[in-house]
Structures are given as structure tokens and as C-alpha cells.
Amino acid sequence: MLSYRHAFHAGNHADVLKHAVLIQLLRYLGQKDAPYMYIDTHAGAGVYALDSGYAAKNAEYETGIARLWNREKLSEPLEQYRQLIKELNPSGQLRYYPGSPYIADKIARESDRLRLFELHPADGKLLQENFRKLEAHEAAQGRPAPSRGKRVMVYKEDGFNGLKALLPPPSRRGLVLVDPPYEVKNDYRRVLDTIEDALQRFATGIYAVWYPILQRTESHQMQERLKRLNAHSWLDVTLSISAPLPDGFGLHSSGMFILNPPWTLEPMLRTMMPELVQILGVDQGAGFTVKSGESNSSQSSRKRG
């Protein structure tokens, strides 16, 4: 939906969950010498200024990254996440927050490929501009930026449709992040249809779906339907920072559903999630779940409140 701008929500608790998980998925892929392709179906603007514009309006980052910024000690996965953001803010002040394209670019190697889709015309333009600015920023810090060229490609088109032409990637190794705004109910159906089609084209790929947990039937049904897709295995992690408001409005919970997750992810999450709840939780409704399984059989679950 072209009215949606992720800048309003940059750095909030949902971004913390999404990006902490994303970093671990990318690091896992980078353990092997063979290159991989990272595909982002809803890339956004790439980098967001937190002290001005849309992000400053509601200051949602105060529910997320701001609470981790000056923590004395964090576990290794959260420290890796925080350190990446600190590199974007060399002054020590939290002014900029990276979107998933920037995170992927920082972790990817010269041989890896990034394919970024953004349909919103303003954000698509910003995404291209921000990559140019990042190259200048790296140079100013005395760090040569990697040669981008065909390594990073931005497509100003619908990522749901554009994904098909990229699968399977030449290396047969890849991660697809699907992160639509869910402002219209049809997004839930499109996520399911897109992942189902993608698995037929690239059955061994890793697929990460971010989703909000809202008072919508579609939100809950999508999780169950993702479990039934023809993937080898799945992992579903959710984070709640508070109990739902009486009026049902506001985003208090979100999740990441991963198809074909690496075996290392679940044990890492079981260590990281209690820490996140402790840091980000605001009332007794705070908690997390971690569930995993094959086909439609859940093998493990846990919740803390």
C-alpha cells in the first residue's frame, strides 16, 4: 500500500526482533564459502533518521533500540545487533537506524548478492540515494565501501511479483525476507501465495516472514497456514512487550516465521528472547514464544511472561 512509510516505526520493538533474527540468518549463510543471495521483498528506505521526519513523530524507537543502546551488557546476538547500529552512529548518539537492506549489506561479502524491492516511489528513490550516501559515509570513516554494481540491485516494483524471476538463485543458496505493511488484508494471502510459489522454485531456501500480531483473524490464520507449506521445517518466534490495549489498537506484539531455519537459530532464540522481554517489556503482558516443527507438527514451545 503506497500510503505506508516504515519510517514511522523505525527502530521499534518489532524492528529489534526482526533485525536481531535477520543478522543471525545472514551470519549463518556466511559461514560457507559459497555465495548466497539475499532478497528483500519490501525493502523500505534502507536508513532512517530518528531525530527528524516521520521517525521523530511517534518516536517508536524508544520502545526498541533506545532501550538497548546504553545497556551495560548484552548477550552475544544482541551485542552483534547493537554493534552494527553503533557503526552507523560513530558519534555515539543514536541518530540513525538501519533498515534490513543496510544490515544485509554490512554483513554480506563481496561475492554475495542483494536484490531489494520497494514499490513506494519515494522510498524506492530514498533507498537508492541512501546507498550512495552510505558509500560516502564509509569513505569518510576511512573504510572503503565494497564494490556494489551488480552486487546490490534495487527494483522499484512489487516484491511479491518480482521474487519469482530471481528463484532459484545461481548459487542455490539464499535468504528471502518478506515484510509487507499488512495495511490491507490481502497482504496475508499474498504472503502465503508468494512463499508457496517460492518453495516450488527454490525448496531449500531460507524464508523469513515478519508479521504483526493484531486483533485480526488473518494475522493468526497466516501462522497456521505457513506451517502447512511444503518446507522441510519451520520456526516461529514472537515477542510481546505489553498486554493488548482495551481498544485493540497499537502494535504490542510481532513475530518472525522462518521456513527452513538453520539448526542454530532455535537454541540462540531460547537464550536471547528472555533477555529481550526483560529489556523491552513494559507490563505483565510481556512475553515470548518459540515454536518449531516439521510439516504441521509443532515440536517445541515456550512462553515467558
Secondary structure, DSSP 8 states (H G I E B T S, - for coil): -TT--GGGGTTSHHHHHHHHHHHHHHHHHTTSSS--EEEESS-TTSEEETTSHHHHHH-GGGGTHHHHHT-S---HHHHHHHHHHHHT-TTSS--EEE-HHHHHHHH--TT-EEEEE--SHHHHHHHHHHHHHHHHHHHHTT------GGGEEEE-S-HHHHGGGG-S-TTS-EEEEE-----STHHHHHHHHHHHHHHHH-TT-EEEEEEE--S-HHHHHHHHHHHTSS-S-EEEEEEESS---TT--S--EEEEEEES--TTHHHHHHHHHHHHHHHH--STT-EEEEEEEETTEEEE--EE-
